[in-house]
Amino acid sequence: MSTSIQCGPDQSFKIATLLSALSPRSFEFLDLFAVHFLLSVPADEGSLAHRRHVPPRLIAPESLTDHLDLDRIFGRKMPLHIDLGCGDGSFLCALAQRMPDKNFLGIERLLNRVRTSARKAAGLENVRLLRMESFYAVRYLLPAESVERFYLLFPDPWPKRRHHRRRIVTPDFLSSIHAALQKGGSIYVATDDVDYFGIIKEVAESERGFAISDGDVDLPLSRFGLIFRQKGASIHWLELRKISPVK
Ligand SMILES: C[S@@+](CC[C@H](N)C(=O)[O-])C[C@H]1O[C@@H](n2cnc3c(N)ncnc32)[C@H](O)[C@@H]1O
């Protein structure tokens, strides 16, 4: 196969190169995420950012198969926290302000939300943003045991039964999270959707390697957290802490 995927004016990737780097199991993943598996990487965002007075917080990976060079991206070596589906970046930036000694990466697939997040992060040295599908980034771009904490706040619940397969939390997803976490690291998950919460808990319980707790959290409110609180909705939290080596 030799089709090119355009990834912005300066970058294109040969899909054959990418596919040859994937394991057979990955093809199931490609099927599942056929629509939004790869997203255009805003390779020109630096210059665009300059015109719009947005400091260059967006990162454009040079490769879709090599691990991110996190020390270079942040310009320092500090524990890494990642907000998956960071939306407008409210939570990411509030937490980054609270913890200047940690590096924060926001991953989000919608360009406008990434741009909003980048504007919010303009004055924060410890924040970077990546426009990418979260599962792909966790599985292929993050070095093993490189992350102290993930946040997955209000992942899309896809309530219709025929859409359940689009939900991000699956055994494969959690096993990739496990591989990317440092020993003792965790993922915090929040949702207002009681059905999805039950499924997330079931999947987590079936994945040995995590200690599960209710996530007794003192964290800033995310945008959706605020919306749900204003509606009086119950928020369900889980913390999954890595307790054993990668399987
Ligand atoms: C309900 S919103 C929650 C946003 C934010 N976490 C908050 O609490 O305010 C879900 C966000 O995740 C993003 N998202 C959903 N699936 C994603 C995926 N597979 N990869 C990256 N972003 C994703 C959506 O674009 C949206 O911004």
The ligand as a Gaussian input file, in Angstrom:
#p B3LYP/6-31G(d) Opt

LIG

0 1
 C      -16.395000      15.216000      27.460000
 S      -14.963000      16.012000      26.931000
 C      -14.023000      16.218000      28.461000
 C      -12.927000      17.261000      28.309000
 C      -12.088000      17.475000      29.564000
 N      -11.408000      16.264000      29.965000
 C      -12.939000      17.986000      30.690000
 O      -13.140000      17.248000      31.671000
 O      -13.390000      19.138000      30.599000
 C      -14.043000      14.713000      26.147000
 C      -12.828000      15.252000      25.415000
 O      -12.022000      14.185000      24.988000
 C      -11.676000      14.370000      23.628000
 N      -11.482000      13.027000      23.098000
 C      -12.426000      12.058000      23.012000
 N      -11.887000      10.932000      22.540000
 C      -10.575000      11.199000      22.325000
 C       -9.495000      10.429000      21.836000
 N       -9.676000       9.136000      21.507000
 N       -8.286000      11.023000      21.730000
 C       -8.105000      12.316000      22.071000
 N       -9.106000      13.101000      22.535000
 C      -10.315000      12.542000      22.667000
 C      -12.840000      15.103000      23.031000
 O      -12.496000      15.779000      21.847000
 C      -13.218000      16.046000      24.169000
 O      -12.473000      17.232000      24.123000

